[in-house]
Amino acid sequence: EINTLRGNKNWMRAREGLLHSKAFSDGDLEKTFPIIDELGSDSAALDSVLELLVVSGVMTMPEAVMVMVPEAWQNNPTMPSAKRAFYEWASCVMEPWDGPALLTFSDGRYCGASLDRNGLRPCRYYITSDDRMICASEVGTVDIDPAMVVEKGRLMPGRMLLVDTREGVVVDDEKLKLQHAQRYPFQQWLDTHQIKISHLAVKDAATVDDQVPVSQDRRMRAFGYSAEFLNLILGPMVQYGKEPLGSMGNDTVLACMDLAPRLPYEYFRELFAQVTNPPIDPIREKIVMSLACHVGPEGNLLEISDRQAHRLSLDSPLLTKPELAAIRGMSARYPEWVSHTIDITFAAADGADGYRRALDRVCEEAQVAIDRGAKILILSDTMVGAERVALSALLAAGAVHHHLVATKLRAKVALLVETGEAREVHHFCVLIGYGVDAICPYMVYETIAKLHRENVLPDKPVAQLIGQFRSAVDDGFRKVMSKMGISTLQSYKGAQIFEALGVASDVIDKCFVGTASRVQGTTLEGFATDALARHDNAYGLPGAIATIGDEGEYNWRKVGSKHINTPGAISSLQDAVRTKNKASWLKYTEASQQSIQDCTLRGLLEIHADESQAIPVEEVEPWTSIVKRFCTGAMSYGSISKEAHMALAVAMNRLGGKSNSGEGGEDPERSIPRANGDSERSAIKQVASGRFG
């Protein structure tokens, strides 16, 4: 189950422009393009790349599996240095194909199995006295006489089980990997060619240069900042180095239905691991996770050489302003690493039509810059002002990324974003998910410096406060990746683990190719109109103070964002329940129905009762019969309170329906009826098999 499949496919397509091999005669390699069949499964996609690496003669099959599905090496201090160097070199060549995955493979000589770094897929094996190895996902799949079993065990996370049929031996995992790791001087290659931020001249510089107060910074209105964000999100991140916690669920109006301007990020919903794919614990299982990434031009995948290590290594995708400045000027030390900054703003006078033309211009400029030798592209909206409107960094980056993938140029360049728009963990995740290598959110850093100057934040050095923010975002990355069972940011990058809600196909086809958008919605002109509206709010009244408002996204406000749950409706509901007041109940249902119509897609559905055909009441079952087919969802005790869990069971038993215990099973005492005859026993018992640990 390859969760990073979309990204792996995109990166392989981008690499096709760099591939060449002595194993193929002129023109034969091109006949294999695309390497990955778009209609194939995740297993078929991995198999195609694995086959390419092996038939090209550059790697043996076990070696190719080590490169594609590496074990967790970044945070393992006990790993031999040679093996660590091999994996670090491999990460310069290709991003991990992240599972959960159990691979079984053979090339005629070797027959083996390998487990990904998390080990969430079970793999058991027997070795018998008649020289057979039997491997399966469960013990007992094949009947074996216990007297014949010589050895049995299970495959551990990141380990490989390998039989060399030519030599007739089971190859030891550690010896095998060390043997491959010592074929070339990988550590020497890394020491010579790898570039790290510490190698660059990162200068300490003032985070903010202007003296404009937060309350009068027009750019904050132009980028859609709110007072709520400063107070409820940014403040805690800066002070405590952690994202603030909120209650589960979001009852605000969907972005595609809101009349107020919304940022494109808010149209995207992160996908998450389903039942068959347990998510990672980003705190306790931090050892298997990594935010490190190699950016910049890749080498030829079909060779093993020292130049493949010549990439820029970043420990985090979030850059400070001094770090970005150092990368922008790194050609002073590394002449071939030429950077090119692309302005992603357009003239306000050009209106909505100027938005589409600006996107086309940015894509074209990126391609021309690469043709002229640029190794680093920086999309920047710092030119925003009274006469210039910023494109959304997400739309600009997505359009450039997919344009370069389509033209097979993406693997030749690093794509960085310098933006005032992105500021929340979700914003950064969407940018990385659609192919951005690193982000410098300069507006956030300047806002932190200004709030510090105005004594709103603790009296600590600004650099320390910015460090706290970056730490909170890094933990946020891990949290989001873990929900999808993805361990490394390198695998998450470009993987497009999102669903768009209410985005028109013209935007998807240009900026988010391959993303599911099941309902149409906001077009490119719609996003342009929103950008122009925010710009007009900021700069439309010369001389006026462009204060940022409280939009009521997190806390209900009378003139803020619409919510499904409103104070008036909840008050009516409470009165109806407590006093059995029918008027209050009708008031609640009317308010609730109106809120649902204003905020949700289901609220847009209409039942045309006047066009329906009536049936005789005698043909309808009595309600007492219908409710016997009612079932509650499988909610484990713990996901809801004990009282709520028992109340559901009693209610369903009274009706004759069925409640569900949830995966945790149920306390035996609940099988004893109450004195009044009520039963707390769930009719459906659900017991987890323990298959996933």
C-alpha positions in Angstrom: 0.0 0.0 0.0 2.1 2.9 -1.3 0.6 6.1 0.2 3.1 8.4 -1.6 2.2 7.0 -5.0 1.1 10.2 -6.7 4.4 11.9 -5.7 6.5 8.9 -6.7 4.8 8.9 -10.2 5.3 12.6 -10.7 9.0 12.5 -9.7 9.6 9.5 -11.9 8.0 11.3 -14.8 10.2 14.3 -14.1 13.3 12.2 -14.0 12.7 10.7 -17.5 14.4 13.8 -19.0 17.6 12.9 -17.1 17.7 9.1 -17.8 20.4 7.5 -19.9 22.0 4.0 -19.7 24.6 1.9 -21.6 22.2 -1.1 -21.2 19.9 0.4 -23.7 20.8 1.2 -27.3 19.9 4.6 -28.9 16.2 5.3 -28.6 15.3 2.1 -26.8 15.1 3.7 -23.4 12.7 6.3 -24.6 10.4 3.5 -25.8 9.9 2.5 -22.2 8.5 6.0 -21.3 6.4 6.6 -19.3 8.2 4.2 -16.9 5.0 4.0 -14.8 1.7 3.2 -16.3 -0.9 5.7 -15.1 -3.6 3.1 -15.0 -1.6 0.5 -13.0 -1.8 -0.2 -9.3 0.6 1.0 -6.6 2.3 -2.4 -6.8 2.6 -2.2 -10.6 4.2 1.3 -10.3 6.8 0.2 -7.8 7.5 -3.0 -9.9 8.1 -0.9 -13.0 10.7 1.3 -11.3 12.3 -1.7 -9.6 12.6 -3.5 -12.9 14.1 -0.5 -14.6 16.9 -0.3 -11.9 17.6 -4.0 -12.2 17.6 -4.5 -16.0 19.7 -1.4 -16.5 22.4 -3.3 -14.7 23.1 -0.5 -12.3 21.9 -2.3 -9.2 21.2 -5.8 -8.0 17.6 -6.5 -6.9 18.3 -6.4 -3.2 20.2 -3.1 -3.7 17.3 -1.6 -5.7 14.9 -2.5 -2.9 17.2 -0.9 -0.4 17.2 2.4 -2.4 13.4 2.4 -3.0 12.2 1.3 0.5 15.0 2.2 2.9 15.0 1.4 6.6 14.8 4.3 9.2 18.4 5.5 9.2 18.2 9.3 10.0 17.7 8.9 13.8 19.4 5.6 14.4 22.8 6.2 16.1 23.6 2.5 16.3 23.6 2.0 12.5 27.1 1.3 11.0 28.5 4.5 9.4 28.9 2.8 6.0 25.3 1.7 5.8 24.1 5.2 7.0 26.2 6.8 4.2 24.7 4.4 1.6 21.1 5.4 2.7 22.0 9.1 2.7 23.4 8.8 -0.8 20.3 6.9 -1.8 18.1 9.7 -0.5 19.9 12.0 -2.9 18.9 9.7 -5.8 15.3 9.0 -5.0 12.6 9.7 -2.4 11.4 6.6 -0.4 8.3 4.8 -1.6 6.6 4.9 1.7 4.2 2.2 2.8 3.0 0.5 4.8 4.4 -2.1 2.5 5.6 -5.7 2.6 7.4 -6.5 -0.7 8.1 -9.9 -2.0 10.4 -10.1 -5.0 12.5 -12.4 -7.2 14.8 -12.1 -10.2 15.4 -15.8 -10.8 18.4 -15.9 -8.4 17.3 -14.0 -5.4 14.0 -14.6 -3.7 13.2 -12.2 -0.9 10.9 -10.1 1.2 11.4 -6.6 2.6 9.4 -4.6 5.1 9.2 -0.8 5.1 10.6 1.3 8.0 7.3 1.2 10.1 6.8 -2.5 10.0 3.0 -2.2 9.9 2.6 -5.2 7.6 3.0 -8.6 9.2 5.4 -11.2 7.7 6.1 -14.6 9.3 8.4 -17.3 8.0 9.4 -21.0 8.6 12.5 -22.7 7.4 12.0 -26.5 7.2 14.3 -29.5 7.4 13.7 -30.3 3.7 15.3 -26.9 2.8 12.2 -24.8 2.1 11.4 -21.4 3.3 7.7 -20.6 3.7 6.7 -17.0 4.1 3.2 -15.4 4.5 1.4 -12.6 6.3 0.1 -14.9 8.9 1.2 -18.0 10.8 -0.8 -21.1 9.9 -1.5 -20.2 6.3 0.1 -23.5 5.2 -0.1 -26.7 7.3 3.4 -27.7 8.3 4.5 -30.6 10.6 6.0 -28.8 13.6 8.7 -31.5 13.7 10.0 -30.2 10.3 10.4 -26.6 11.4 14.1 -25.8 11.8 13.7 -22.0 12.3 10.8 -19.6 12.5 10.5 -15.9 13.0 9.0 -12.6 11.7 10.4 -9.9 9.5 11.3 -6.8 11.5 10.8 -3.2 10.3 13.2 -2.1 7.6 14.7 -5.6 7.4 15.2 -7.9 4.4 14.6 -11.7 4.2 16.7 -13.0 1.3 17.4 -16.4 -0.2 20.2 -16.8 -2.7 19.1 -19.9 -4.7 22.4 -20.1 -6.5 24.4 -20.4 -3.3 21.6 -22.2 -1.5 21.8 -19.9 1.6 19.6 -17.5 3.6 21.6 -14.2 3.4 22.0 -12.3 6.6 20.3 -8.9 6.5 23.2 -6.9 8.1 25.9 -8.6 6.1 24.0 -8.1 2.9 23.4 -4.4 3.4 27.0 -3.7 4.6 28.3 -5.6 1.5 26.3 -3.2 -0.8 27.1 -0.2 1.4 30.9 -0.8 1.0 30.9 -1.2 -2.8 31.6 2.5 -3.2 33.0 5.2 -0.9 29.6 6.8 -0.3 30.7 8.7 2.8 33.6 10.3 0.9 31.2 11.3 -1.9 28.9 13.0 0.6 31.7 14.8 2.4 33.0 16.1 -1.0 29.8 17.0 -2.8 26.9 17.4 -0.4 25.9 21.0 0.4 24.4 21.9 3.7 23.0 25.2 5.0 25.9 25.4 7.4 28.3 25.5 4.4 26.6 28.7 3.2 27.2 32.2 4.5 24.0 32.7 6.6 24.2 36.2 8.1 22.3 37.4 11.1 20.0 40.2 9.9 17.1 42.2 11.2 13.9 40.4 10.6 11.9 43.5 9.9 13.1 46.8 8.4 10.1 49.0 8.4 8.5 50.7 11.4 4.9 50.2 10.3 2.8 48.9 13.3 0.9 45.6 12.9 -2.4 47.5 13.0 -1.4 49.5 9.9 0.5 47.0 7.8 -1.6 46.9 4.6 0.1 43.7 3.4 -1.6 41.8 6.2 -5.0 42.6 4.9 -3.8 41.8 1.3 -2.7 38.3 2.5 -5.9 37.7 4.5 -4.5 37.9 8.0 -7.0 38.1 10.9 -6.8 39.1 14.5 -7.9 35.6 15.5 -4.9 34.1 13.7 -2.6 36.4 15.7 -4.2 35.7 19.0 -5.3 32.1 18.8 -2.8 30.5 16.4 0.4 32.5 16.1 0.7 33.6 19.7 0.7 30.1 21.2 3.1 28.8 18.5 5.6 31.5 19.2 5.3 31.4 23.0 5.2 27.6 23.6 6.7 26.1 20.4 3.5 24.1 19.8 0.3 24.3 17.8 -2.7 25.3 19.9 -5.3 22.5 20.5 -8.8 23.0 19.4 -12.0 20.9 19.6 -12.6 18.3 17.0 -14.5 19.4 13.9 -15.0 22.6 12.0 -18.5 23.9 11.5 -17.7 27.0 9.6 -19.0 27.6 6.0 -17.1 25.7 3.3 -14.7 27.9 1.4 -16.5 27.2 -1.9 -19.8 28.5 -0.4 -18.4 31.5 1.4 -19.3 34.9 0.0 -16.2 36.4 1.7 -12.7 36.0 0.0 -11.0 32.7 1.1 -7.4 31.5 0.5 -7.0 28.6 -1.9 -5.5 26.4 0.9 -8.9 26.3 2.6 -10.4 24.4 -0.4 -8.1 21.4 0.3 -8.8 18.5 2.7 -6.0 16.3 3.9 -6.6 12.6 3.3 -5.9 10.3 6.2 -5.1 6.6 6.9 -8.0 4.3 6.7 -8.6 1.2 8.9 -6.2 -1.0 6.9 -3.4 1.5 7.4 -2.6 2.5 11.0 -1.3 6.0 11.3 2.1 6.7 13.0 2.4 8.2 16.4 4.6 11.3 15.6 5.7 11.6 19.2 6.5 8.0 20.3 7.6 6.9 16.8 9.6 10.0 16.0 12.6 7.8 15.3 11.2 6.6 12.0 10.2 10.1 10.9 12.4 12.7 9.1 11.9 16.3 7.8 15.3 16.3 6.0 15.2 16.8 2.3 17.7 17.1 -0.6 16.8 19.8 -3.1 18.2 20.9 -6.4 19.2 19.1 -9.6 19.1 15.3 -9.5 21.6 13.0 -11.2 20.9 10.2 -13.6 19.0 7.4 -11.8 20.5 4.7 -13.9 24.1 5.1 -12.7 25.9 5.2 -9.3 28.3 8.2 -9.1 29.6 10.8 -6.7 27.9 13.7 -8.5 24.5 12.3 -7.4 25.4 13.5 -3.9 25.8 17.1 -5.1 22.5 18.4 -3.8 21.5 21.0 -1.1 20.5 19.3 2.1 17.8 21.0 4.3 16.9 19.8 7.8 13.5 21.4 7.6 11.4 22.8 4.7 10.9 26.1 6.6 13.6 28.6 5.9 14.4 31.9 7.7 15.0 35.0 5.8 18.8 34.9 6.3 18.8 31.2 5.1 16.9 32.1 2.0 19.3 35.0 1.3 22.2 32.6 1.7 20.7 30.2 -0.8 19.8 33.0 -3.2 23.5 34.0 -3.2 25.1 30.5 -3.1 26.5 30.9 -6.6 29.3 33.0 -5.0 30.7 29.7 -3.5 29.1 27.2 -5.9 29.2 28.9 -9.3 26.9 26.4 -11.0 24.2 26.9 -8.4 22.6 29.9 -10.1 19.3 31.1 -8.5 16.5 33.0 -10.3 13.7 34.9 -8.5 10.3 35.0 -10.3 7.9 37.7 -9.3 4.5 36.2 -8.7 2.6 39.5 -8.5 0.7 41.3 -11.3 -0.6 44.8 -12.0 -3.8 45.5 -10.1 -5.0 47.4 -13.2 -5.0 44.1 -15.2 -8.0 42.8 -13.2 -9.1 39.2 -13.1 -7.7 38.5 -16.6 -4.3 39.5 -15.4 -4.3 36.6 -12.9 -4.4 33.9 -15.6 -1.9 35.7 -17.7 0.5 36.1 -14.7 0.3 32.3 -14.0 1.2 31.6 -17.6 4.0 34.1 -17.5 5.4 32.6 -14.3 5.4 29.1 -15.8 7.1 30.3 -19.0 9.7 32.3 -17.0 10.5 29.2 -15.0 11.2 27.1 -18.1 13.3 29.8 -19.7 15.4 30.2 -16.5 16.1 26.5 -16.4 17.1 26.5 -20.0 19.6 29.3 -19.2 21.2 27.3 -16.4 19.2 28.2 -13.2 19.4 25.5 -10.5 17.2 27.3 -8.0 13.8 28.9 -8.7 12.4 31.2 -6.1 8.7 32.3 -6.5 8.4 35.6 -4.6 5.4 37.9 -3.8 7.5 40.5 -1.9 6.6 43.0 -4.7 3.0 43.2 -3.4 1.9 46.8 -2.9 -0.7 49.4 -3.9 -0.2 48.7 -7.6 0.7 45.0 -7.5 -1.6 42.1 -6.5 0.0 38.8 -5.4 -0.9 35.5 -7.0 -1.7 32.8 -4.5 1.7 31.1 -3.7 -0.2 27.8 -3.9 -1.6 28.3 -7.3 1.7 29.7 -8.7 3.8 26.9 -7.2 1.3 24.2 -8.3 1.2 25.5 -11.8 5.0 25.7 -12.1 5.6 22.3 -10.5 3.2 20.6 -12.9 4.4 22.5 -15.9 8.0 21.4 -15.2 6.9 17.8 -14.5 5.1 17.8 -17.9 8.2 19.2 -19.7 10.5 16.8 -17.7 12.5 19.7 -16.2 11.4 19.4 -12.6 14.3 17.2 -11.6 16.8 19.8 -12.8 15.9 22.5 -10.3 15.0 23.4 -6.7 11.6 25.1 -6.3 11.4 27.6 -3.3 8.6 29.9 -2.3 9.0 33.3 -0.6 5.5 34.3 0.4 3.5 36.4 2.8 0.4 34.3 2.3 1.3 31.0 3.9 1.3 31.0 7.7 -0.4 28.0 9.2 0.7 24.4 9.3 -2.0 23.4 6.8 -0.8 26.1 4.4 2.8 24.8 4.5 1.7 21.2 4.1 -0.4 21.9 1.0 2.6 23.8 -0.6 5.0 20.9 0.1 2.3 18.4 -1.0 2.2 20.1 -4.4 5.9 20.0 -5.0 7.5 23.0 -3.2 11.0 22.2 -1.8 11.1 24.8 0.9 9.2 27.9 2.1 10.2 31.2 3.6 7.1 32.8 5.2 8.6 36.2 5.5 5.3 37.9 6.6 5.0 35.6 9.6 8.6 36.4 10.7 8.0 40.2 10.3 4.8 40.0 12.2 6.5 38.2 15.1 9.2 40.9 15.1 6.6 43.7 15.1 4.5 42.0 17.9 7.7 41.7 19.9 8.5 45.4 19.3 5.0 46.3 20.4 5.5 44.3 23.6 2.7 41.8 22.8 5.1 38.8 22.9 7.5 37.7 25.7 10.7 39.6 26.1 13.0 37.1 24.4 15.2 37.5 21.4 13.2 37.6 18.1 15.4 34.8 16.7 14.3 32.6 19.6 10.6 33.4 19.1 11.0 32.6 15.4 12.7 29.4 16.4 9.7 28.5 18.5 7.4 29.1 15.6 9.5 26.9 13.3 9.6 24.1 15.9 5.8 24.2 16.2 5.5 24.0 12.4 8.0 21.1 12.2 5.9 19.2 14.8 2.9 20.1 12.7 4.4 18.5 9.6 5.0 15.3 11.5 1.5 15.3 12.9 0.0 15.7 9.4 2.3 13.1 7.7 1.6 10.6 10.5 -2.2 10.6 9.7 -1.4 9.2 6.3 1.2 6.8 7.6 4.0 8.7 5.8 7.3 8.8 7.6 9.5 11.2 5.6 8.9 14.7 4.2 10.9 13.6 1.2 8.1 11.1 0.4 5.3 13.6 1.3 6.7 16.2 -1.0 4.7 16.2 -4.2 2.5 13.3 -3.1 -0.7 15.4 -3.3 -2.4 13.7 -0.4 -5.4 16.0 -0.7 -8.9 16.2 -2.0 -10.2 19.5 -3.4 -13.7 20.6 -2.3 -15.3 23.0 -4.6 -12.5 23.7 -7.1 -13.3 23.9 -10.8 -11.6 21.6 -13.3 -9.8 24.4 -15.0 -7.8 25.1 -11.8 -7.2 21.4 -11.1 -5.9 20.8 -14.7 -3.5 23.8 -14.5 -2.3 23.7 -10.9 -3.3 20.4 -9.2 -3.2 17.7 -11.8 -4.5 14.4 -10.6 -6.3 15.8 -7.5 -9.8 14.6 -6.9 -12.4 17.4 -7.1 -15.8 15.7 -7.0 -17.9 18.8 -7.3 -17.1 21.7 -9.5 -16.8 25.1 -7.9 -14.4 28.1 -7.8 -12.8 28.9 -11.1 -9.5 30.7 -11.8 -11.5 33.8 -12.2 -13.1 33.2 -8.8 -9.7 33.0 -7.1 -8.6 36.1 -9.0 -11.6 38.0 -7.8 -10.9 36.9 -4.2 -7.3 38.1 -4.5 -8.4 41.5 -5.9 -11.0 41.9 -3.2 -8.4 41.3 -0.5 -6.0 43.8 -2.2 -8.8 46.3 -2.4 -9.5 45.9 1.3 -5.9 46.7 2.0 -5.1 49.4 -0.5 -8.5 50.6 -1.8 -8.8 53.6 0.5 -5.7 55.8 0.3 -4.7 57.2 3.7 -7.1 55.0 5.6 -5.8 52.7 8.3 -6.1 49.1 7.0 -6.7 47.4 10.4 -7.1 43.6 10.4 -10.4 42.3 11.6 -11.8 39.4 13.7 -13.3 37.1 11.1 -15.1 34.8 13.5 -13.6 31.6 12.1 -12.8 30.0 15.5 -15.2 32.0 17.7 -18.7 32.9 16.5 -19.2 36.5 15.7 -22.4 38.2 14.7 -20.8 39.7 11.6 -18.2 37.1 11.1 -18.0 33.7 9.2 -21.1 31.7 9.2 -21.3 28.6 11.5 -23.6 25.6 11.6 -23.9 25.9 15.4 -25.0 29.3 16.5 -25.6 30.6 20.1 -29.2 31.3 19.3 -29.9 27.8 17.9 -28.1 26.1 20.9 -30.1 28.2 23.3 -33.4 27.2 21.7 -32.3 23.5 21.7 -31.5 23.7 25.4 -34.8 25.3 26.2 -36.7 22.7 24.1 -35.0 19.8 25.9 -35.3 21.2 29.4 -38.9 22.5 29.3 -40.3 20.4 26.4 -41.1 23.7 24.7 -42.3 22.9 21.1 -41.9 26.5 20.0 -38.3 26.5 21.0 -37.8 23.1 19.2 -39.3 24.5 16.0 -37.1 27.6 16.4 -34.0 25.4 16.7 -34.8 23.2 13.7 -35.5 26.3 11.6 -32.2 27.9 12.6 -30.3 24.7 12.1 -31.8 24.1 8.7 -30.9 27.6 7.6 -27.3 27.2 8.9 -26.9 23.9 7.1 -28.1 25.5 3.8 -25.6 28.4 4.3 -22.6 26.3 5.2 -22.7 22.8 3.7 -23.2 21.0 0.3 -26.0 18.8 1.7 -27.9 22.0 2.5 -28.1 22.7 -1.2 -30.1 19.5 -1.9 -33.8 20.0 -2.4 -36.6 17.4 -2.1 -39.3 18.0 -4.7 -42.2 16.7 -2.7 -44.8 18.2 -5.0 -43.5 16.1 -7.9 -43.6 12.8 -5.9 -46.3 10.1 -6.0 -48.1 9.3 -2.8 -48.5 5.6 -1.8 -51.2 4.2 0.5 -50.3 4.4 4.2 -51.3 0.8 4.6 -48.2 -0.2 2.5 -45.8 1.5 4.9 -44.4 -0.6 7.8 -45.2 0.6 11.3 -42.3 2.6 12.9 -41.9 -0.1 15.5 -40.8 -2.5 12.7 -38.6 0.0 10.9 -36.5 0.9 13.9 -35.5 -2.7 14.5 -33.2 -2.3 11.5 -31.4 0.7 13.1 -27.7 0.3 14.1 -25.3 2.7 15.7 -21.8 3.2 14.4 -18.9 1.3 15.8 -17.7 3.9 18.4 -15.2 2.5 20.8 -15.5 3.3 24.5 -13.0 6.0 24.9 -13.8 7.8 21.6 -17.1 8.7 23.4 -17.8 8.7 27.2 -18.9 5.7 29.1 -22.3 7.4 29.8 -22.9 8.1 26.1 -21.8 4.6 25.1 -24.2 3.0 27.6 -27.1 5.4 26.7 -26.8 4.4 23.0 -26.9 0.7 23.9 -30.0 1.1 26.2 -31.8 3.2 23.5 -31.2 0.7 20.7 -32.2 -2.2 23.0 -35.5 -0.4 23.8 -36.2 0.0 20.1 -35.1 -3.5 19.2 -32.2 -2.1 17.1 -28.5 -2.9 17.5 -25.7 -0.9 19.1 -22.0 -1.7 18.4 -19.4 -2.2 21.1 -16.6 -0.7 18.9 -13.2 -2.4 18.5 -12.4 -2.5 22.2 -15.1 -5.1 23.1 -17.3 -4.5 26.2 -17.3 -4.8 30.0 -19.0 -8.2 30.9 -21.0 -6.4 33.6 -23.0 -4.7 30.9 -24.6 -8.0 30.0 -26.5 -8.0 33.3 -29.9 -6.3 32.9 -30.8 -3.3 35.0 -33.5 -3.5 37.6 -36.0 -1.8 35.3 -35.3 -4.3 32.5 -33.1 -2.1 30.4 -30.0 -3.7 28.9 -26.7 -2.0 28.4 -25.4 -4.9 26.3 -24.4 -4.1 22.7 -25.9 -6.5 20.2 -22.8 -6.3 18.0 -19.5 -7.1 19.5 -16.4 -6.0 17.6 -13.0 -7.4 18.8 -9.8 -6.3 17.1 -7.6 -9.2 15.9 -4.3 -7.6 16.9 -3.0 -8.1 13.4 -1.5 -4.6 13.3 0.0 -4.8 16.8 
